[in-house]
Every structure is written in structure tokens, then in C-alpha cells.
Amino acid sequence: MDNSTAAPDDGIVINNVRKDYRIGKNAVTIFSDLTMTIGAGDFVAIVGPSGSGKSTLLNLIGGIDRPDGGDINFGHARISRMSESALTKWRGANVGFVFQFYNLMPMLTAEQNIELPLLLTSLTARQRRERVETILSLVGLTDRRKHLPSELSGGQQQRVGIARALASDPKLLLCDEPTGDLDRSSAEEVLAMLRILNAELGKTIVMVTHDDMAARSAKRVLRLDKGQFVEREAA
Ligand SMILES: Nc1ncnc2c1ncn2[C@@H]1O[C@H](COP(=O)(O)OP(=O)(O)OP(=O)(O)O)[C@@H](O)[C@H]1O
């Protein structure tokens, strides 16, 4: 069946996606026919039981993993059919990843962690410094720039994680349990930041979460269960 729709602007269109994992001779099907659209500038929370495939979906959207059937489009880019090198380039320019446990380099300062993805671009050292300055100020960490991750609170480390994800000015932020390791007040700070990035900078955000408070920050909540989506009104 081909019910594909044209991808609007930089929206994400997932058409009839299938994803299997093979373990030895056995295949486990996570999705057999998943279809959904996320508009440019949307803020979507993906919730659902453990093992329902939320992180798998995020990895498919971000081009870290590939579907076994169907297609994934980002704007006019059919990412599910790109070569490895084209996909790596596309990801670097268009996607920022935010992780539950921040994934910061422990020996690098906050500003060095933020600069890291920019070392792969053609920006000059001066342009990189300017970009890091702007982002440090955006996430309110200018005064913590020289701190190592171990010298920062969990909330501050996550803000460095978000800053690093923003370094190359991607249109899309993919966040996997961004508040999963944080206390309530740090989680609120991080969610407030994501709302600002969405509302004021127009970033499209897809966030996997088990946290009701986090889900309420989104404009849409999609519940993934048994390989299908059920949409729920955001509270
Ligand atoms: N690389 C892999 N190889 C084999 N099976 C995998 C792999 N990655 C995930 N799975 C399986 O796919 C299913 C979906 O995993 P996924 O991590 O996407 O779920 P999830 O909804 O994000 O779960 P959680 O809420 O617990 O993080 C699980 O049953 C998992 O064991």
C-alpha cells in the first residue's frame, strides 16, 4: 500500500514503516506498519509502555537506525534511502540529540562539550567560539563555561547537553527521556527551556518520556502501544 504524503516544509513523514530486530535466527517485529506526521515546529511527546519501541522510533527519525520497510521523510529528504555518508551529513546539519544521562565528555569543560560537534564543520575557530558564546548565554550557563560535567548539577549538565544539541543550529531536536535523571525543579527548568526553543526558535521537538509532567509540556502527546499510535490531547 502506498499512502505516502508529500512532506510539508521540514515536517517528518513516516510512511508504513516496519522495524524488526534479529536476535540469532529469531526476528522480533517492533512496528509492522507505522504511519505518522510531525509538522515543522511541532513539540511532540511520545509515551507508552517500556519496550513499545519509543527509542527505536527516535533513532529511526534521527537516521541512526534504518527501517526494514516503508519510508521516512524529513521535508524533501527521504532519509530512509540515503547512503551512509549522505545520512551522516544530513544528521549533522539537521538533528540534535538530547540523552537521559547527558552523554557529556567528562574531561571536557561545558564550553568544550558544546564546541565538540562544531569541530566537524567548516566553521573557523573564531566562528565556533562565537557560536558557543551565543548558546551558552541561551541556556544560561555563561558563568559555568569552564566547569567540568562533574562540577555541574544534573540540571546544568542537561542544559549543556541541550546546548551541544543546538550547536549546529538543527531544525529538529530528538530528546530521549531528557528529564529521566533529574529532580522535579531541574526537570521543570529543562522543560521550560525546551518550550522556549520550540516557541521562540521554532525548533521541532520529539521527546520520548515516561514523565507525565514532561508530556504535559508538549503540544501533542502520542501514545505508542503494540506498534501503533494513539493520539492524546496535551493537557
Ligand atoms: N539493538 C537491538 N537489538 C535487538 N532488540 C532490540 C534492540 N534495540 C531494542 N530492542 C528491543 O526492541 C524493543 C523496543 O525497544 P525500545 O528501546 O525502542 O523501547 P522503549 O519503548 O524505548 O522502551 P523503554 O521505555 O523501556 O526505554 C524492546 O523489546 C527491545 O528489547
The ligand as an ORCA input file, in Angstrom:
! r2SCAN-3c Opt
* xyz 0 1
  N      19.586     -3.360     19.021
  C      18.582     -4.148     19.398
  N      18.602     -5.480     19.143
  C      17.584     -6.271     19.493
  N      16.464     -5.856     20.120
  C      16.382     -4.549     20.416
  C      17.436     -3.630     20.079
  N      17.059     -2.383     20.499
  C      15.844     -2.533     21.064
  N      15.430     -3.820     21.020
  C      14.154     -4.349     21.513
  O      13.131     -3.616     20.872
  C      12.052     -3.338     21.772
  C      11.805     -1.852     21.801
  O      12.917     -1.200     22.427
  P      12.933      0.369     22.692
  O      14.199      0.685     23.450
  O      12.712      1.079     21.425
  O      11.652      0.528     23.636
  P      11.193      1.764     24.537
  O       9.734      1.914     24.317
  O      12.065      2.947     24.262
  O      11.473      1.185     25.992
  P      11.809      1.933     27.380
  O      10.609      2.761     27.718
  O      11.994      0.798     28.348
  O      13.061      2.725     27.163
  C      12.467     -3.924     23.109
  O      11.813     -5.165     23.262
  C      13.961     -4.099     22.991
  O      14.405     -5.205     23.744
*
